[in-house]
Amino acid sequence: MKSFELFPRRFGWIPYVFLAYLAIPLFHVLSETGTKRMLGVVLLAIFVVAYREAYRAVLDARLIIWSAILFVLILALAWFYQPYNLILAFYISNFIGWIGDKRLFKKSVSVFTSSLVLYGLLLVDEYGMETGIGVFPFIIVMALTPIAVRNSAERSRLEEKLDAANEQIRELSRQEERVRIARDLHDTLGHTLSLITLKSQVVQRVRNDSERVLEEAKGIENTSRSALKQVRELVSDMRGSSVAEELIQMQEILSAASIELKTELPEPLPELAPLKQTIIGMCIRELATNIVRHSEASTCFVSIQETDGGLVTSIKDNGIGMMGAHYGNGLNGIVERLALVEGTLSIQDQSGTQFKLIVPLPITTKGGETG
């Protein structure tokens, strides 16, 4: 069975504290005698009920209704008992500030302020200018309070939305980091395992040549150690790969697959920031792995040129081409990496396959880095 609550728990002790202000009108009511005294007690009892229901109101319409009832009770207490009971309208100022609909809020503030001013003028007419001097400062403050309450509530809502957005950003960042690590591991290990597979096949072909077998076995060991080192560096995010390093790795894996590598490179290679070096280097690594696995090529040509449009890296093989082939994880990873530096990947079938990586210079990253 649900326990009775005078006020919703989310408001804490604030509604109970505000009830203390009823001590002033209660004192004035108890100072009366007979019917007037009894009527005053009834008005205060109804006031407490309406006050409670206003805190429990969820819809704007119900909040307005209970606020209107409170206002009528306050006006009665101010007119028949003590003019300064009008300051109880601070209760209503608070409730009006909670109205969510902007149009209803503006109308409620206008009606509330107009009613306060009109009633203030009636009190001056009835009790004299001295009463007006004491009441009107409170009227001004009470008329402005709903705006302050609404702004405060809006700020709280925005802070909650900001917290939720920040949490979502953190979650997306974690997911993106997992995808990045998985992509880098795929490219690194895919390249290295392909090289180990090719060297193992070479060992099988030359198994009668002990010196060649020993040489290839050492090559497999060195490749495995290099892979372990690369994985550690990727996980710890200590360093990336450079274009020069990846071209050397490309030479090694193509040679193991009996594919001749031809290059046309500027001397020296363009100087790029580490992020750009890593992105282009990892793209070269993935394309080298694709050529070995799928192209059936005998020759691969690599060129790097600086043009007005940016840095163009062209990788072309004389294999079977990519007609009818679909993008896999490797090519999708290349496209995603290049997007970080506003780069593009184009693929053409020309007596084989030509991959063209175009990265603008100067490069602007999503983080604002230029180089």
C-alpha positions in Angstrom: 0.0 0.0 0.0 1.4 3.4 -1.0 2.2 5.6 2.0 0.7 9.1 2.3 2.8 12.0 1.2 1.8 15.6 1.9 4.1 16.8 -0.8 6.1 14.9 -3.5 9.4 13.8 -2.2 11.4 15.3 -5.1 10.8 18.8 -3.6 12.4 17.9 -0.3 11.7 20.1 2.7 11.0 23.3 0.7 7.1 23.0 0.6 7.1 22.5 4.4 9.4 25.5 5.0 7.1 27.7 3.0 4.2 26.7 5.1 5.8 28.7 7.9 4.7 31.9 6.2 1.1 31.1 6.9 1.8 31.9 10.6 1.3 35.6 9.8 -2.3 35.3 8.3 -3.1 32.7 10.9 -2.2 35.2 13.7 -4.5 37.8 12.0 -7.4 35.3 11.7 -7.1 34.2 15.3 -7.2 37.8 16.4 -10.8 38.0 15.1 -13.8 36.6 16.8 -17.0 34.7 15.9 -17.9 34.0 12.3 -15.1 36.0 10.9 -12.6 34.0 12.8 -14.2 30.7 11.8 -14.3 31.8 8.1 -10.7 32.8 8.2 -9.7 29.3 9.5 -11.7 27.7 6.7 -10.0 29.9 4.1 -6.5 28.9 5.5 -7.5 25.2 5.5 -8.6 25.5 1.8 -5.3 27.4 1.1 -3.2 24.5 2.5 -5.2 22.0 0.3 -4.8 24.1 -2.8 -1.1 24.6 -2.0 -0.6 20.9 -1.7 -2.4 20.2 -5.0 -0.4 22.8 -6.8 2.8 20.9 -5.9 1.2 17.7 -7.1 0.0 19.2 -10.4 1.6 17.7 -13.5 -0.3 19.4 -16.3 -0.1 23.2 -16.9 -3.9 23.5 -16.8 -4.2 22.0 -13.3 -1.3 24.2 -12.1 -3.1 27.3 -13.4 -6.4 26.2 -11.8 -4.9 25.6 -8.3 -2.9 28.9 -8.6 -6.1 30.8 -9.4 -7.8 29.3 -6.3 -4.8 30.3 -4.2 -4.9 33.8 -5.6 -8.6 34.2 -4.7 -8.0 33.0 -1.2 -5.0 35.4 -0.8 -7.1 38.4 -2.1 -9.8 37.5 0.5 -7.3 37.3 3.3 -5.8 40.6 2.3 -9.2 42.4 1.9 -11.1 41.1 4.9 -8.2 40.6 7.4 -4.9 42.3 6.7 -3.7 44.1 3.6 -0.2 42.8 4.0 -1.5 39.2 3.5 -1.1 40.0 -0.1 2.6 39.0 0.2 1.3 35.4 0.2 1.1 35.8 -3.6 4.8 34.8 -3.5 3.4 31.2 -3.5 1.7 31.8 -6.8 4.8 33.5 -8.3 6.6 30.3 -7.8 3.9 28.1 -9.3 3.5 30.3 -12.4 7.2 30.0 -13.0 6.7 26.2 -13.4 4.3 26.5 -16.4 5.9 24.8 -19.3 3.9 26.2 -22.2 5.5 29.6 -23.2 2.3 31.1 -24.4 0.4 30.1 -21.2 3.2 31.4 -19.1 3.2 34.8 -20.7 -0.6 35.1 -20.3 -0.5 33.9 -16.7 2.2 36.5 -15.8 0.2 39.2 -17.5 -3.0 38.3 -15.7 -1.2 37.9 -12.4 0.7 41.2 -12.6 -2.4 43.1 -13.7 -4.5 41.6 -10.9 -1.8 42.5 -8.3 -1.6 46.1 -9.5 -5.4 46.5 -9.6 -5.8 45.0 -6.1 -2.9 47.2 -4.9 -4.8 50.3 -6.1 -7.9 49.1 -4.4 -6.0 48.6 -1.1 -4.6 52.2 -1.4 -8.1 53.5 -2.0 -9.4 51.6 1.0 -6.6 51.9 3.5 -4.6 55.0 2.3 -1.3 55.8 0.5 0.8 54.5 3.4 -0.5 51.0 2.7 0.3 51.4 -1.0 3.9 52.4 -0.2 4.3 49.2 1.8 2.5 46.9 -0.6 3.7 48.0 -4.1 7.4 47.0 -3.7 6.3 43.5 -2.9 4.0 43.6 -6.0 6.9 44.5 -8.2 9.0 41.7 -6.8 6.2 39.1 -7.0 5.5 40.1 -10.6 9.2 39.5 -11.6 9.6 36.3 -9.5 7.9 33.9 -12.1 10.4 35.0 -14.7 13.3 34.2 -12.4 11.8 30.9 -11.4 11.2 29.9 -15.0 14.8 30.9 -16.0 16.1 28.8 -13.1 14.0 25.8 -14.1 15.0 26.2 -17.7 18.7 26.3 -16.7 18.3 23.2 -14.7 16.6 21.4 -17.6 19.4 22.5 -19.9 22.0 21.3 -17.5 20.3 17.9 -17.3 20.2 17.8 -21.1 23.9 18.8 -21.2 24.8 16.1 -18.8 22.9 13.5 -20.8 24.5 14.8 -24.0 28.0 14.6 -22.4 27.3 11.0 -21.3 26.2 10.1 -24.8 29.4 11.8 -26.2 31.5 9.8 -23.8 29.8 6.6 -24.8 30.2 7.4 -28.5 33.9 8.2 -27.9 34.3 4.8 -26.2 32.7 3.1 -29.1 34.7 5.0 -31.6 37.9 4.2 -29.8 37.0 0.5 -29.8 36.3 0.7 -33.5 39.6 2.5 -34.1 41.6 -0.1 -32.2 39.8 -3.0 -34.0 40.4 -1.3 -37.3 44.1 -0.7 -36.6 44.5 -4.3 -35.3 42.8 -5.6 -38.4 45.1 -3.6 -40.7 48.3 -4.3 -38.7 47.7 -8.0 -38.1 46.1 -8.6 -41.5 49.2 -7.3 -43.2 51.6 -9.2 -40.9 49.8 -12.5 -40.9 49.6 -12.3 -44.7 53.4 -11.9 -44.8 53.9 -14.8 -42.4 51.6 -17.0 -44.5 53.6 -16.1 -47.7 56.9 -16.8 -46.0 55.5 -20.1 -44.7 54.5 -21.1 -48.2 58.0 -20.2 -49.4 59.5 -22.5 -46.7 57.3 -25.3 -48.0 58.5 -24.7 -51.6 62.2 -24.6 -50.6 62.1 -27.2 -47.8 65.1 -29.1 -49.4 67.3 -26.0 -49.3 68.3 -25.8 -45.6 70.0 -22.4 -45.9 66.9 -20.8 -47.6 64.6 -22.5 -45.0 66.7 -21.0 -42.2 66.6 -17.6 -43.8 62.8 -17.7 -44.2 62.4 -19.0 -40.7 64.3 -16.1 -39.3 62.2 -13.8 -41.5 59.1 -15.3 -40.0 60.5 -14.8 -36.5 61.4 -11.2 -37.2 57.9 -10.5 -38.7 56.2 -12.1 -35.6 58.3 -9.9 -33.3 57.5 -6.8 -35.4 53.8 -7.7 -35.2 54.0 -8.0 -31.4 55.7 -4.7 -31.2 53.2 -3.0 -33.4 50.3 -4.4 -31.4 51.8 -3.1 -28.2 52.3 0.3 -29.7 48.7 0.4 -31.0 47.2 -0.6 -27.7 49.3 1.9 -25.7 48.9 4.5 -28.5 52.6 5.4 -28.2 53.2 6.0 -31.8 51.8 5.7 -35.3 53.3 4.6 -38.6 55.0 6.8 -41.2 54.7 6.7 -44.9 58.4 5.8 -45.3 58.1 2.9 -42.8 55.0 1.5 -44.6 56.6 1.7 -48.0 59.4 -0.5 -46.6 56.8 -2.9 -45.1 55.0 -2.9 -48.5 58.2 -3.8 -50.3 58.7 -6.8 -47.9 55.2 -8.2 -48.3 55.1 -7.7 -52.1 58.5 -9.3 -52.4 57.3 -12.3 -50.4 54.4 -12.7 -52.8 56.6 -12.4 -55.8 55.2 -9.1 -56.8 57.6 -6.5 -58.1 57.3 -3.0 -56.5 58.0 0.1 -58.6 58.0 3.5 -57.1 58.0 7.2 -58.1 58.6 9.2 -54.9 59.7 12.7 -54.3 63.0 13.3 -52.5 62.6 13.8 -49.6 59.1 12.6 -48.8 56.6 15.4 -47.8 56.8 16.3 -44.2 53.4 15.7 -42.5 52.1 15.8 -39.0 52.1 12.5 -37.1 48.3 12.0 -37.5 48.5 12.5 -41.2 51.6 10.2 -41.5 49.7 7.5 -39.6 46.5 7.8 -41.7 48.3 7.6 -45.0 50.7 4.9 -43.8 47.9 2.7 -42.5 46.1 3.1 -45.8 49.2 2.1 -47.7 49.5 -1.0 -45.5 45.9 -2.1 -46.0 46.1 -1.6 -49.8 49.3 -3.7 -49.9 47.6 -6.5 -48.1 44.6 -6.3 -50.5 46.9 -6.5 -53.5 48.6 -9.6 -52.1 45.4 -11.3 -51.2 43.1 -10.5 -54.1 44.9 -9.0 -57.1 46.9 -11.9 -58.5 49.2 -9.2 -59.8 52.9 -9.4 -60.7 53.7 -5.7 -60.5 52.7 -2.9 -58.3 53.4 0.8 -58.9 53.4 3.4 -56.2 53.7 7.2 -56.7 53.4 10.2 -54.4 52.9 13.7 -55.7 52.1 17.1 -54.3 49.6 18.9 -56.5 47.4 22.0 -56.2 44.7 19.8 -54.9 46.8 18.2 -52.2 48.9 15.1 -51.6 48.1 12.3 -54.1 49.2 8.8 -53.4 48.5 6.4 -56.3 48.9 2.6 -55.9 48.3 0.6 -59.1 48.6 -3.1 -59.8 48.3 -5.2 -63.0 46.1 -7.8 -61.5 42.5 -9.0 -62.2 40.8 -5.8 -61.0 37.9 -5.2 -58.8 34.9 -5.6 -61.1 31.9 -6.7 -59.1 33.8 -6.6 -55.8 32.4 -5.0 -52.7 34.0 -2.8 -50.0 35.1 -4.9 -47.0 36.4 -3.9 -43.6 39.7 -2.9 -45.0 38.5 -0.4 -47.7 35.8 0.9 -45.4 38.5 1.5 -42.8 40.6 3.5 -45.4 37.6 5.7 -46.2 36.9 6.4 -42.5 40.5 7.3 -41.8 40.8 9.6 -44.8 37.6 11.3 -43.7 39.4 12.4 -40.5 41.6 14.7 -42.7 39.0 15.4 -45.3 40.7 13.0 -47.7 39.1 10.7 -50.3 39.7 7.3 -51.9 39.0 6.6 -55.5 39.2 3.2 -57.3 39.6 2.6 -61.0 39.9 -0.6 -63.0 42.6 0.0 -65.6 44.3 -3.3 -66.6 44.3 -4.0 -62.9 43.3 -1.7 -60.1 44.4 1.8 -59.3 43.8 3.2 -55.8 44.2 6.9 -55.5 44.4 8.6 -52.0 43.9 12.3 -52.1 44.6 14.4 -48.9 44.2 18.2 -49.0 47.2 20.4 -48.2 47.2 22.1 -45.8 45.3 19.4 -44.1 42.6 20.4 -41.6 41.6 17.7 -39.2 38.3 17.5 -37.3 40.2 18.5 -34.2 41.3 21.7 -35.9 44.9 20.7 -36.6 46.5 22.1 -39.8 49.7 21.2 -41.5 
